[in-house]
Amino acid sequence: MQNPAPSLTPRTQQIRDDLDQSRRRGGLQQIQIPPCPALLKELQEAMSGTEPDLNAVARIASSDVAMAATLLRIANGPLFKPVGLPCTTVGQAMTRIGLNESVAVMTGFLAQHAIPVNAPQLARFWERSTKRAMAMACIAQQLPGLSADLAHSFGLFLHVGIPVLMQSVRGYASTMVEAAARIDRPYIATENANHKTDHAVVGALVVRVWNLPPVLMAAIRLHHDFAALGHADIDPEVHTLVAAGLIAEHIMRRHEGLPEDADWADHHQDAMDWLHISWDDLAHWEEAIVTQFDAA
């Protein structure tokens, strides 16, 4: 028997209700959300009980040749510093990687293939999403109480609204160029001006349709709303994900030699204050995350 679903905080309930209403009668009717992959639904079910169904997870991992190959490649790669004989079966790979890490890899693989990215503007979308997910999982290790699985999913799905908008809305490619170039207003303000929605809303809708955790839905919906940090009607875990996401994005940009973005310039202190970290802590996190990036 599954545990009862936890009650939602007022803001999370409002976000869910707004998405459902807009999906039925509002501006989100035109957005085409790819269906959740059947294997991802099975994976969610296998992990939803008090104890994970290890046999089911192993069966799911082996059911797609390309996904199994991905697990083997990672298990035999430098990130896990393998010694001795290489893994040759999915079971060996999952044992080396670990259950939660294996599930994270499988979730990323299935999401990437469910939402293909063909536009040249998004050539590195899933590569960067995977990188962000890795950074978030690393940050979660430094924040007691934050689930590494949830943090990884937040990093992976954070900007998933962008390729969905690209596929659903005419002219969105031009909007991306305009939004990136303008310095007089935030990125999502340009999206809303041109299309009456934005990637944070659409990303939250993907999470809602795919039946992923409500806290993930709320965090993705609010990931540019830094003014909401600390509001009492929002789950503290949502605040933590949003703040940690800003840190992860900043470290990614530094690793890639990119300038700091407007969100970091305007809100980094709010995020650091919420997480109770100093600049020394941030430097320590960056060192650990960059080591993971370079190994991967």
Backbone as CSV, one residue per row, in Angstrom:
resi,resn,N_x,N_y,N_z,CA_x,CA_y,CA_z,C_x,C_y,C_z
1,MET,0.849,-1.193,0.000,0.000,0.000,0.000,0.888,1.248,0.000
2,GLN,0.560,2.216,-0.841,1.343,3.434,-0.896,0.941,4.355,0.242
3,ASN,1.889,5.175,0.692,1.601,6.142,1.724,0.663,7.216,1.173
4,PRO,-0.188,7.839,2.025,-1.060,8.900,1.546,-0.237,10.054,0.990
5,ALA,-0.783,10.710,-0.033,-0.077,11.841,-0.620,0.005,12.965,0.405
6,PRO,1.169,13.617,0.545,1.289,14.707,1.501,0.426,15.883,1.072
7,SER,-0.084,16.634,2.074,-0.872,17.819,1.751,0.032,18.874,1.134
8,LEU,-0.542,19.678,0.249,0.228,20.683,-0.466,0.169,22.001,0.280
9,THR,1.264,22.755,0.240,1.250,24.102,0.789,0.338,24.971,-0.074
10,PRO,-0.148,26.086,0.468,-1.089,26.909,-0.302,-0.561,27.342,-1.662
11,ARG,0.713,27.732,-1.728,1.237,28.218,-3.008,1.356,27.077,-4.021
12,THR,1.789,25.900,-3.564,1.900,24.753,-4.468,0.526,24.357,-4.988
13,GLN,-0.481,24.358,-4.100,-1.847,24.054,-4.531,-2.333,25.077,-5.546
14,GLN,-2.017,26.352,-5.304,-2.428,27.396,-6.237,-1.759,27.214,-7.600
15,ILE,-0.466,26.884,-7.585,0.249,26.663,-8.846,-0.389,25.512,-9.617
16,ARG,-0.689,24.424,-8.924,-1.303,23.274,-9.594,-2.671,23.629,-10.155
17,ASP,-3.471,24.351,-9.373,-4.805,24.731,-9.833,-4.720,25.665,-11.044
18,ASP,-3.778,26.612,-10.995,-3.617,27.550,-12.113,-3.201,26.813,-13.389
19,LEU,-2.283,25.868,-13.253,-1.862,25.093,-14.420,-3.021,24.295,-15.003
20,ASP,-3.786,23.651,-14.118,-4.911,22.834,-14.591,-5.953,23.698,-15.296
21,GLN,-6.252,24.860,-14.724,-7.251,25.733,-15.325,-6.777,26.273,-16.672
22,SER,-5.511,26.699,-16.727,-4.987,27.236,-17.976,-4.862,26.147,-19.030
23,ARG,-4.632,24.928,-18.592,-4.547,23.800,-19.519,-5.917,23.514,-20.131
24,ARG,-6.982,23.683,-19.339,-8.334,23.393,-19.828,-8.910,24.533,-20.663
25,ARG,-8.723,25.783,-20.176,-9.432,26.890,-20.812,-8.562,28.106,-21.100
26,GLY,-7.301,28.084,-20.732,-6.471,29.267,-20.855,-5.386,29.151,-21.908
27,GLY,-4.311,29.927,-21.682,-3.266,30.055,-22.684,-2.409,28.826,-22.888
28,LEU,-2.502,27.845,-21.986,-1.664,26.657,-22.128,-2.307,25.578,-22.997
29,GLN,-3.504,25.834,-23.526,-4.161,24.833,-24.361,-3.345,24.511,-25.613
30,GLN,-2.612,25.503,-26.115,-1.858,25.307,-27.355,-0.543,24.567,-27.134
31,ILE,-0.117,24.426,-25.888,1.177,23.810,-25.600,1.052,22.290,-25.690
32,GLN,1.872,21.701,-26.542,1.854,20.252,-26.732,2.882,19.597,-25.812
33,ILE,2.403,18.950,-24.772,3.285,18.284,-23.818,3.477,16.842,-24.265
34,PRO,4.707,16.429,-24.557,4.914,15.019,-24.908,4.464,14.115,-23.763
35,PRO,3.873,12.979,-24.064,3.442,12.083,-22.989,4.631,11.561,-22.193
36,CYS,4.380,11.319,-20.926,5.423,10.739,-20.079,5.774,9.353,-20.617
37,PRO,7.052,9.047,-20.803,7.429,7.719,-21.315,6.891,6.606,-20.427
38,ALA,6.427,5.545,-21.056,5.877,4.417,-20.299,6.901,3.856,-19.320
39,LEU,8.160,3.781,-19.761,9.193,3.237,-18.875,9.439,4.146,-17.675
40,LEU,9.276,5.467,-17.845,9.450,6.376,-16.717,8.319,6.192,-15.715
41,LYS,7.101,5.974,-16.218,5.991,5.678,-15.310,6.263,4.400,-14.524
42,GLU,6.770,3.378,-15.213,7.092,2.124,-14.528,8.201,2.335,-13.502
43,LEU,9.170,3.169,-13.837,10.270,3.451,-12.919,9.763,4.190,-11.683
44,GLN,8.868,5.151,-11.883,8.277,5.853,-10.748,7.539,4.884,-9.834
45,GLU,6.798,3.971,-10.441,6.047,2.999,-9.653,6.994,2.076,-8.878
46,ALA,8.079,1.656,-9.526,9.032,0.758,-8.869,9.720,1.427,-7.687
47,MET,9.844,2.754,-7.731,10.543,3.481,-6.658,9.585,4.096,-5.645
48,SER,8.275,3.906,-5.822,7.306,4.649,-5.006,6.977,3.981,-3.681
49,GLY,7.277,2.718,-3.536,6.916,2.015,-2.310,7.857,2.310,-1.164
50,THR,7.560,1.712,-0.022,8.444,1.875,1.135,9.842,1.364,0.824
51,GLU,9.916,0.260,0.087,11.175,-0.283,-0.388,11.145,-0.340,-1.913
52,PRO,12.187,0.132,-2.594,12.190,0.072,-4.068,12.108,-1.374,-4.554
53,ASP,11.453,-1.560,-5.685,11.372,-2.868,-6.315,12.604,-3.017,-7.211
54,LEU,13.652,-3.605,-6.651,14.931,-3.673,-7.353,14.830,-4.505,-8.625
55,ASN,14.050,-5.580,-8.586,13.909,-6.404,-9.786,13.244,-5.629,-10.912
56,ALA,12.239,-4.830,-10.564,11.561,-4.030,-11.582,12.504,-2.980,-12.160
57,VAL,13.293,-2.336,-11.304,14.237,-1.327,-11.791,15.242,-1.959,-12.746
58,ALA,15.763,-3.125,-12.376,16.722,-3.812,-13.234,16.088,-4.210,-14.566
59,ARG,14.832,-4.668,-14.518,14.136,-5.033,-15.754,13.955,-3.821,-16.662
60,ILE,13.575,-2.691,-16.068,13.389,-1.467,-16.848,14.717,-1.026,-17.458
61,ALA,15.785,-1.101,-16.676,17.102,-0.692,-17.171,17.549,-1.536,-18.350
62,SER,17.174,-2.810,-18.340,17.603,-3.734,-19.400,16.682,-3.722,-20.611
63,SER,15.526,-3.067,-20.486,14.515,-3.165,-21.543,14.800,-2.265,-22.732
64,ASP,15.704,-1.312,-22.579,16.080,-0.423,-23.676,17.587,-0.545,-23.880
65,VAL,17.978,-0.993,-25.053,19.391,-1.268,-25.313,20.247,-0.014,-25.138
66,ALA,19.757,1.107,-25.651,20.539,2.341,-25.562,20.654,2.820,-24.116
67,MET,19.595,2.667,-23.330,19.650,3.069,-21.928,20.608,2.168,-21.158
68,ALA,20.562,0.868,-21.424,21.501,-0.048,-20.778,22.936,0.307,-21.139
69,ALA,23.159,0.667,-22.404,24.507,1.047,-22.826,24.977,2.309,-22.126
70,THR,24.055,3.232,-21.877,24.405,4.454,-21.155,24.856,4.137,-19.737
71,LEU,24.134,3.249,-19.052,24.533,2.853,-17.697,25.912,2.194,-17.700
72,LEU,26.161,1.324,-18.661,27.461,0.656,-18.739,28.578,1.656,-19.028
73,ARG,28.316,2.603,-19.920,29.340,3.603,-20.251,29.707,4.428,-19.023
74,ILE,28.704,4.829,-18.247,28.971,5.636,-17.055,29.693,4.808,-15.999
75,ALA,29.230,3.573,-15.788,29.855,2.720,-14.771,31.313,2.441,-15.078
76,ASN,31.674,2.360,-16.361,33.048,2.073,-16.761,33.849,3.334,-17.057
77,GLY,33.241,4.495,-16.829,33.904,5.758,-17.129,34.712,6.281,-15.948
78,PRO,35.386,7.410,-16.152,36.282,7.948,-15.117,35.569,8.479,-13.888
79,LEU,34.266,8.792,-14.001,33.558,9.351,-12.856,33.551,8.388,-11.677
80,PHE,33.502,7.094,-11.957,33.464,6.098,-10.889,34.810,5.399,-10.681
81,LYS,35.834,5.871,-11.381,37.201,5.375,-11.193,37.238,3.856,-11.055
82,PRO,36.710,3.136,-12.047,36.627,1.671,-11.925,38.001,1.019,-11.843
83,VAL,38.075,-0.012,-11.038,39.284,-0.825,-10.941,38.892,-2.265,-11.236
84,GLY,39.835,-3.022,-11.730,39.543,-4.409,-12.043,38.819,-4.534,-13.364
85,LEU,38.046,-5.597,-13.509,37.363,-5.881,-14.762,36.233,-4.888,-15.003
86,PRO,35.977,-4.517,-16.252,34.866,-3.606,-16.540,33.524,-4.294,-16.330
87,CYS,32.497,-3.485,-16.063,31.138,-4.025,-15.976,30.688,-4.473,-17.368
88,THR,30.058,-5.616,-17.420,29.567,-6.128,-18.706,28.069,-6.360,-18.706
89,THR,27.416,-6.229,-17.557,25.960,-6.399,-17.471,25.358,-5.163,-16.807
90,VAL,24.063,-4.974,-17.050,23.364,-3.846,-16.435,23.377,-3.975,-14.917
91,GLY,23.201,-5.181,-14.406,23.226,-5.386,-12.959,24.546,-4.950,-12.349
92,GLN,25.662,-5.320,-12.992,26.973,-4.894,-12.497,27.104,-3.370,-12.537
93,ALA,26.606,-2.776,-13.617,26.693,-1.322,-13.744,25.897,-0.628,-12.643
94,MET,24.696,-1.110,-12.366,23.865,-0.493,-11.341,24.474,-0.670,-9.951
95,THR,25.104,-1.808,-9.729,25.767,-2.023,-8.439,26.902,-1.035,-8.251
96,ARG,27.669,-0.799,-9.301,28.792,0.135,-9.202,28.310,1.569,-9.058
97,ILE,27.302,1.938,-9.833,26.822,3.321,-9.807,26.014,3.605,-8.549
98,GLY,25.229,2.622,-8.114,24.310,2.826,-6.996,22.885,2.968,-7.510
99,LEU,21.915,2.559,-6.709,20.520,2.548,-7.148,20.024,3.947,-7.495
100,ASN,20.164,4.883,-6.565,19.618,6.217,-6.802,20.280,6.890,-7.994
101,GLU,21.585,6.723,-8.113,22.299,7.316,-9.242,21.866,6.666,-10.554
102,SER,21.645,5.350,-10.522,21.177,4.648,-11.726,19.799,5.147,-12.142
103,VAL,18.910,5.321,-11.169,17.571,5.828,-11.472,17.658,7.236,-12.048
104,ALA,18.573,8.047,-11.523,18.750,9.406,-12.055,19.211,9.365,-13.511
105,VAL,20.146,8.478,-13.818,20.625,8.339,-15.201,19.485,7.894,-16.111
106,MET,18.695,6.926,-15.658,17.589,6.414,-16.463,16.526,7.496,-16.688
107,THR,16.243,8.282,-15.638,15.270,9.366,-15.777,15.731,10.377,-16.817
108,GLY,17.013,10.740,-16.755,17.542,11.676,-17.737,17.486,11.129,-19.152
109,PHE,17.842,9.858,-19.305,17.806,9.225,-20.633,16.388,9.240,-21.193
110,LEU,15.419,8.852,-20.378,14.042,8.764,-20.850,13.464,10.139,-21.162
111,ALA,13.782,11.134,-20.333,13.302,12.494,-20.587,13.886,13.039,-21.883
112,GLN,15.167,12.810,-22.084,15.834,13.322,-23.285,15.221,12.739,-24.555
113,HIS,14.861,11.477,-24.514,14.299,10.849,-25.708,12.811,11.151,-25.872
114,ALA,12.152,11.548,-24.791,10.747,11.930,-24.900,10.597,13.348,-25.433
115,ILE,11.588,14.192,-25.157,11.536,15.594,-25.582,12.782,15.863,-26.421
116,PRO,12.775,15.438,-27.668,13.953,15.641,-28.512,14.148,17.119,-28.821
117,VAL,15.393,17.483,-29.006,15.744,18.877,-29.294,16.427,18.919,-30.653
118,ASN,15.785,19.566,-31.612,16.319,19.618,-32.971,16.774,21.010,-33.380
119,ALA,16.382,22.028,-32.636,16.712,23.402,-33.017,18.185,23.692,-32.748
120,PRO,18.862,24.387,-33.643,20.279,24.700,-33.423,20.505,25.560,-32.183
121,GLN,19.500,26.376,-31.813,19.655,27.211,-30.618,19.746,26.377,-29.342
122,LEU,19.310,25.122,-29.420,19.281,24.261,-28.237,20.192,23.044,-28.399
123,ALA,21.253,23.222,-29.175,22.114,22.082,-29.505,22.678,21.401,-28.260
124,ARG,22.948,22.153,-27.195,23.551,21.576,-25.982,22.540,21.500,-24.838
125,PHE,21.262,21.535,-25.163,20.262,21.633,-24.098,20.367,20.484,-23.104
126,TRP,20.309,19.239,-23.590,20.305,18.109,-22.660,21.682,17.880,-22.049
127,GLU,22.728,18.234,-22.767,24.065,18.160,-22.172,24.159,19.087,-20.957
128,ARG,23.660,20.314,-21.114,23.717,21.261,-20.001,22.729,20.884,-18.904
129,SER,21.588,20.326,-19.271,20.628,19.886,-18.260,21.218,18.779,-17.397
130,THR,21.913,17.845,-18.040,22.570,16.765,-17.298,23.668,17.319,-16.403
131,LYS,24.386,18.291,-16.907,25.455,18.923,-16.127,24.871,19.646,-14.911
132,ARG,23.761,20.350,-15.118,23.112,21.061,-14.013,22.586,20.070,-12.975
133,ALA,22.027,18.964,-13.449,21.528,17.944,-12.532,22.662,17.377,-11.681
134,MET,23.809,17.177,-12.294,24.973,16.687,-11.558,25.387,17.690,-10.487
135,ALA,25.384,18.972,-10.845,25.753,20.012,-9.881,24.759,20.058,-8.727
136,MET,23.476,19.930,-9.045,22.455,19.965,-7.995,22.591,18.782,-7.047
137,ALA,22.865,17.603,-7.582,23.044,16.432,-6.723,24.242,16.619,-5.810
138,CYS,25.293,17.238,-6.327,26.487,17.502,-5.523,26.175,18.507,-4.417
139,ILE,25.406,19.556,-4.743,25.023,20.545,-3.743,24.168,19.898,-2.655
140,ALA,23.278,18.986,-3.046,22.408,18.330,-2.070,23.207,17.584,-1.011
141,GLN,24.378,17.104,-1.380,25.225,16.418,-0.397,25.711,17.369,0.693
142,GLN,25.698,18.671,0.397,26.150,19.666,1.363,25.000,20.271,2.168
143,LEU,23.760,19.906,1.826,22.588,20.502,2.469,21.756,19.407,3.129
144,PRO,21.956,19.139,4.404,21.188,18.097,5.082,19.685,18.333,4.927
145,GLY,18.991,17.262,4.573,17.547,17.364,4.416,17.086,17.533,2.992
146,LEU,17.992,17.913,2.077,17.605,18.045,0.672,17.880,16.726,-0.037
147,SER,16.854,16.144,-0.606,16.989,14.879,-1.313,17.851,15.054,-2.560
148,ALA,18.872,14.211,-2.700,19.730,14.275,-3.888,18.939,13.915,-5.141
149,ASP,17.979,12.989,-5.012,17.148,12.609,-6.157,16.313,13.797,-6.633
150,LEU,15.696,14.493,-5.678,14.867,15.643,-6.019,15.728,16.753,-6.614
151,ALA,16.891,16.986,-6.032,17.791,18.024,-6.540,18.228,17.702,-7.968
152,HIS,18.548,16.436,-8.212,18.951,16.017,-9.562,17.813,16.259,-10.550
153,SER,16.601,15.883,-10.180,15.457,16.076,-11.066,15.215,17.559,-11.333
154,PHE,15.382,18.389,-10.322,15.212,19.830,-10.506,16.226,20.354,-11.531
155,GLY,17.480,19.957,-11.396,18.483,20.386,-12.359,18.199,19.894,-13.758
156,LEU,17.679,18.674,-13.861,17.412,18.072,-15.163,16.231,18.750,-15.865
157,PHE,15.155,19.018,-15.122,13.917,19.518,-15.716,13.785,21.043,-15.646
158,LEU,14.762,21.731,-15.080,14.617,23.155,-14.785,14.163,23.963,-15.994
159,HIS,14.782,23.747,-17.144,14.484,24.540,-18.332,13.759,23.728,-19.411
160,VAL,13.101,22.653,-19.011,12.463,21.778,-19.995,11.341,22.499,-20.740
161,GLY,10.828,23.580,-20.167,9.814,24.352,-20.855,10.305,24.978,-22.150
162,ILE,11.615,25.190,-22.269,12.150,25.859,-23.459,11.989,25.006,-24.713
163,PRO,12.455,23.743,-24.749,12.234,22.952,-25.965,10.758,22.665,-26.227
164,VAL,9.940,22.577,-25.181,8.507,22.365,-25.393,7.891,23.597,-26.056
165,LEU,8.281,24.791,-25.609,7.807,26.016,-26.257,8.308,26.099,-27.697
166,MET,9.542,25.692,-27.917,10.103,25.730,-29.267,9.270,24.880,-30.225
167,GLN,8.775,23.744,-29.737,8.001,22.838,-30.579,6.542,23.265,-30.715
168,SER,6.053,24.068,-29.755,4.615,24.352,-29.705,4.237,25.741,-30.212
169,VAL,5.153,26.695,-30.140,4.789,28.095,-30.344,5.564,28.678,-31.519
170,ARG,4.844,29.188,-32.479,5.488,29.815,-33.636,6.221,31.088,-33.187
171,GLY,7.435,31.255,-33.668,8.204,32.453,-33.372,9.008,32.392,-32.089
172,TYR,8.975,31.239,-31.397,9.683,31.182,-30.112,11.193,31.270,-30.292
173,ALA,11.719,30.756,-31.403,13.161,30.849,-31.636,13.603,32.309,-31.658
174,SER,12.824,33.174,-32.297,13.147,34.601,-32.324,13.034,35.214,-30.930
175,THR,12.064,34.734,-30.169,11.907,35.227,-28.800,13.134,34.898,-27.957
176,MET,13.703,33.711,-28.144,14.905,33.343,-27.407,16.039,34.325,-27.686
177,VAL,16.214,34.677,-28.945,17.276,35.614,-29.312,17.010,36.971,-28.676
178,GLU,15.772,37.451,-28.775,15.424,38.751,-28.205,15.592,38.758,-26.686
179,ALA,15.093,37.711,-26.033,15.142,37.653,-24.566,16.575,37.640,-24.058
180,ALA,17.461,36.940,-24.778,18.864,36.876,-24.360,19.572,38.209,-24.562
181,ALA,19.115,38.992,-25.541,19.798,40.243,-25.875,19.335,41.419,-25.020
182,ARG,18.100,41.390,-24.556,17.562,42.552,-23.847,18.128,42.642,-22.443
183,ILE,18.447,43.860,-22.038,18.965,44.095,-20.688,17.989,44.927,-19.860
184,ASP,16.853,45.297,-20.482,15.893,46.157,-19.794,14.827,45.372,-19.046
185,ARG,14.766,44.051,-19.250,13.764,43.255,-18.551,14.227,41.808,-18.502
186,PRO,13.683,41.025,-17.573,14.091,39.626,-17.439,13.694,38.791,-18.661
187,TYR,14.361,37.655,-18.793,14.114,36.720,-19.903,12.637,36.344,-19.978
188,ILE,12.056,35.975,-18.835,10.679,35.500,-18.862,9.701,36.629,-19.172
189,ALA,10.089,37.882,-18.923,9.208,39.000,-19.278,9.060,39.093,-20.793
190,THR,10.142,38.854,-21.526,10.057,38.856,-22.985,9.216,37.686,-23.479
191,GLU,9.388,36.513,-22.866,8.552,35.368,-23.238,7.066,35.689,-23.053
192,ASN,6.730,36.278,-21.921,5.330,36.589,-21.638,4.792,37.685,-22.552
193,ALA,5.629,38.666,-22.870,5.197,39.730,-23.767,4.872,39.178,-25.154
194,ASN,5.640,38.204,-25.596,5.466,37.675,-26.953,4.468,36.527,-27.038
195,HIS,4.357,35.736,-25.953,3.575,34.500,-26.055,2.574,34.289,-24.912
196,LYS,2.518,35.227,-23.973,1.589,35.141,-22.841,1.836,33.919,-21.958
197,THR,3.039,33.389,-21.999,3.483,32.361,-21.062,4.999,32.339,-21.098
198,ASP,5.614,31.491,-20.276,7.072,31.451,-20.231,7.539,30.045,-19.891
199,HIS,8.858,29.844,-19.967,9.375,28.479,-19.814,9.234,27.959,-18.393
200,ALA,9.121,28.848,-17.391,8.920,28.376,-16.025,7.527,27.775,-15.870
201,VAL,6.529,28.425,-16.451,5.163,27.899,-16.400,5.066,26.589,-17.180
202,VAL,5.619,26.574,-18.382,5.514,25.380,-19.224,6.320,24.228,-18.630
203,GLY,7.474,24.519,-18.058,8.237,23.468,-17.393,7.478,22.862,-16.230
204,ALA,6.797,23.714,-15.446,5.970,23.209,-14.348,4.829,22.355,-14.879
205,LEU,4.301,22.739,-16.045,3.226,21.947,-16.642,3.717,20.564,-17.055
206,VAL,4.921,20.465,-17.599,5.493,19.167,-17.940,5.557,18.283,-16.696
207,VAL,6.052,18.838,-15.604,6.164,18.080,-14.353,4.780,17.651,-13.869
208,ARG,3.806,18.535,-14.002,2.427,18.217,-13.591,1.860,17.081,-14.445
209,VAL,1.999,17.194,-15.761,1.450,16.173,-16.662,2.146,14.833,-16.464
210,TRP,3.433,14.877,-16.173,4.191,13.638,-15.992,4.064,13.067,-14.581
211,ASN,3.284,13.724,-13.728,3.019,13.216,-12.382,4.296,13.102,-11.541
212,LEU,5.191,14.072,-11.713,6.377,14.148,-10.878,6.027,14.898,-9.592
213,PRO,6.906,14.910,-8.587,6.528,15.454,-7.267,6.036,16.908,-7.326
214,PRO,4.981,17.239,-6.586,4.467,18.615,-6.569,5.512,19.644,-6.163
215,VAL,6.418,19.292,-5.250,7.441,20.247,-4.842,8.357,20.582,-6.018
216,LEU,8.587,19.617,-6.912,9.376,19.871,-8.115,8.615,20.803,-9.052
217,MET,7.330,20.562,-9.198,6.486,21.435,-10.018,6.548,22.874,-9.523
218,ALA,6.399,23.062,-8.216,6.396,24.416,-7.651,7.751,25.087,-7.803
219,ALA,8.820,24.331,-7.582,10.164,24.916,-7.668,10.482,25.360,-9.091
220,ILE,10.085,24.566,-10.078,10.340,24.954,-11.469,9.479,26.156,-11.844
221,ARG,8.240,26.181,-11.364,7.381,27.341,-11.642,7.981,28.621,-11.064
222,LEU,8.642,28.544,-9.925,9.121,29.730,-9.216,10.618,29.977,-9.380
223,HIS,11.281,29.276,-10.309,12.742,29.330,-10.302,13.321,30.670,-10.746
224,HIS,12.497,31.565,-11.277,12.958,32.931,-11.542,12.334,33.938,-10.581
225,ASP,11.511,33.474,-9.657,10.809,34.370,-8.735,11.575,34.462,-7.419
226,PHE,12.724,35.097,-7.466,13.581,35.140,-6.271,13.006,36.040,-5.186
227,ALA,12.098,36.931,-5.563,11.451,37.774,-4.562,10.595,36.947,-3.607
228,ALA,10.223,35.732,-4.026,9.383,34.876,-3.187,10.189,34.080,-2.160
229,LEU,11.518,34.138,-2.216,12.334,33.380,-1.271,11.964,33.750,0.167
230,GLY,11.580,32.741,0.946,11.257,32.959,2.339,9.786,33.154,2.628
231,HIS,8.931,33.269,1.607,7.507,33.441,1.855,6.955,32.225,2.600
232,ALA,6.128,32.475,3.592,5.668,31.407,4.482,4.728,30.425,3.808
233,ASP,4.065,30.830,2.709,3.109,29.918,2.084,3.745,28.983,1.070
234,ILE,5.074,29.002,0.990,5.812,28.157,0.056,6.625,27.139,0.846
235,ASP,6.617,25.909,0.398,7.392,24.848,1.054,8.864,25.244,1.139
236,PRO,9.492,25.148,2.311,10.915,25.495,2.417,11.794,24.736,1.429
237,GLU,11.410,23.503,1.088,12.195,22.730,0.128,12.174,23.380,-1.250
238,VAL,11.074,24.047,-1.589,11.003,24.784,-2.848,12.018,25.924,-2.826
239,HIS,12.044,26.681,-1.726,13.030,27.754,-1.603,14.452,27.220,-1.765
240,THR,14.723,26.092,-1.138,16.073,25.534,-1.179,16.444,25.114,-2.592
241,LEU,15.521,24.497,-3.304,15.799,24.115,-4.686,16.065,25.341,-5.554
242,VAL,15.249,26.375,-5.415,15.419,27.579,-6.224,16.762,28.242,-5.927
243,ALA,17.100,28.354,-4.649,18.366,28.980,-4.272,19.554,28.143,-4.741
244,ALA,19.482,26.832,-4.535,20.571,25.959,-4.974,20.692,25.953,-6.490
245,GLY,19.564,26.068,-7.191,19.610,26.123,-8.649,20.354,27.331,-9.163
246,LEU,20.193,28.461,-8.485,20.937,29.658,-8.877,22.439,29.445,-8.682
247,ILE,22.810,28.790,-7.591,24.222,28.475,-7.337,24.757,27.548,-8.423
248,ALA,24.008,26.491,-8.734,24.455,25.519,-9.734,24.643,26.188,-11.092
249,GLU,23.712,27.040,-11.474,23.810,27.717,-12.771,25.035,28.622,-12.815
250,HIS,25.294,29.312,-11.715,26.464,30.196,-11.644,27.763,29.406,-11.800
251,ILE,27.856,28.277,-11.106,29.071,27.466,-11.184,29.231,26.887,-12.589
252,MET,28.143,26.480,-13.204,28.206,25.996,-14.587,28.740,27.080,-15.513
253,ARG,28.219,28.280,-15.378,28.634,29.370,-16.261,30.119,29.682,-16.071
254,ARG,30.577,29.669,-14.849,31.999,29.909,-14.592,32.850,28.801,-15.219
255,HIS,32.394,27.570,-15.120,33.129,26.446,-15.686,33.211,26.550,-17.200
256,GLU,32.182,27.135,-17.810,32.133,27.269,-19.266,32.712,28.594,-19.763
257,GLY,33.230,29.409,-18.838,33.824,30.674,-19.234,32.823,31.731,-19.647
258,LEU,31.577,31.623,-19.154,30.535,32.579,-19.497,30.426,33.655,-18.419
259,PRO,29.988,34.858,-18.783,29.819,35.912,-17.774,28.652,35.602,-16.853
260,GLU,28.646,36.213,-15.680,27.528,35.995,-14.770,26.253,36.562,-15.379
261,ASP,25.125,35.898,-15.096,23.864,36.365,-15.669,23.171,37.323,-14.699
262,ALA,22.062,37.906,-15.174,21.372,38.925,-14.391,20.798,38.348,-13.102
263,ASP,20.287,37.105,-13.143,19.731,36.505,-11.931,20.789,36.415,-10.836
264,TRP,21.986,36.000,-11.197,23.051,35.894,-10.200,23.440,37.273,-9.678
265,ALA,23.594,38.226,-10.581,23.999,39.573,-10.174,22.991,40.183,-9.201
266,ASP,21.714,39.935,-9.434,20.672,40.583,-8.636,20.281,39.812,-7.384
267,HIS,20.467,38.496,-7.379,19.840,37.704,-6.320,20.782,36.728,-5.617
268,HIS,22.079,36.757,-5.921,22.961,35.756,-5.308,22.981,35.857,-3.785
269,GLN,22.909,37.073,-3.254,22.973,37.192,-1.796,21.721,36.625,-1.142
270,ASP,20.560,36.816,-1.788,19.322,36.228,-1.258,19.435,34.703,-1.211
271,ALA,19.980,34.116,-2.268,20.122,32.660,-2.316,21.110,32.174,-1.263
272,MET,22.234,32.855,-1.156,23.240,32.445,-0.173,22.715,32.605,1.248
273,ASP,21.950,33.671,1.498,21.378,33.867,2.833,20.385,32.756,3.163
274,TRP,19.548,32.378,2.190,18.589,31.313,2.464,19.303,30.004,2.787
275,LEU,20.376,29.712,2.058,21.122,28.466,2.258,22.106,28.547,3.426
276,HIS,22.274,29.742,3.986,23.199,29.963,5.107,24.629,29.564,4.738
277,ILE,25.077,30.036,3.584,26.440,29.731,3.164,27.228,31.024,2.968
278,SER,28.537,30.887,3.140,29.457,32.006,2.958,30.140,31.885,1.600
279,TRP,30.943,32.885,1.274,31.718,32.809,0.028,32.734,31.677,0.086
280,ASP,33.258,31.401,1.283,34.170,30.257,1.425,33.438,28.940,1.156
281,ASP,32.217,28.822,1.669,31.414,27.626,1.386,31.182,27.486,-0.112
282,LEU,30.854,28.607,-0.756,30.585,28.573,-2.196,31.817,28.102,-2.959
283,ALA,32.989,28.579,-2.553,34.230,28.161,-3.215,34.460,26.659,-3.034
284,HIS,34.146,26.159,-1.848,34.300,24.722,-1.581,33.332,23.922,-2.458
285,TRP,32.089,24.378,-2.560,31.117,23.695,-3.413,31.590,23.700,-4.862
286,GLU,32.069,24.849,-5.307,32.491,24.949,-6.709,33.635,23.983,-7.002
287,GLU,34.572,23.864,-6.087,35.690,22.944,-6.290,35.197,21.505,-6.435
288,ALA,34.262,21.101,-5.574,33.737,19.733,-5.631,32.948,19.501,-6.918
289,ILE,32.162,20.482,-7.324,31.330,20.325,-8.514,32.187,20.308,-9.778
290,VAL,33.159,21.177,-9.860,34.037,21.202,-11.029,34.807,19.891,-11.154
291,THR,35.189,19.299,-10.024,35.846,17.992,-10.074,34.925,16.958,-10.703
292,GLN,33.623,17.009,-10.354,32.648,16.102,-10.949,32.492,16.379,-12.446
293,PHE,32.430,17.658,-12.815,32.306,18.019,-14.229,33.486,17.458,-15.034
294,ASP,34.692,17.676,-14.524,35.883,17.265,-15.268,35.975,15.741,-15.363
295,ALA,35.529,15.053,-14.327,35.564,13.585,-14.367,34.564,13.039,-15.368
296,ALA,33.414,13.734,-15.469,32.371,13.257,-16.379,32.699,13.565,-17.831
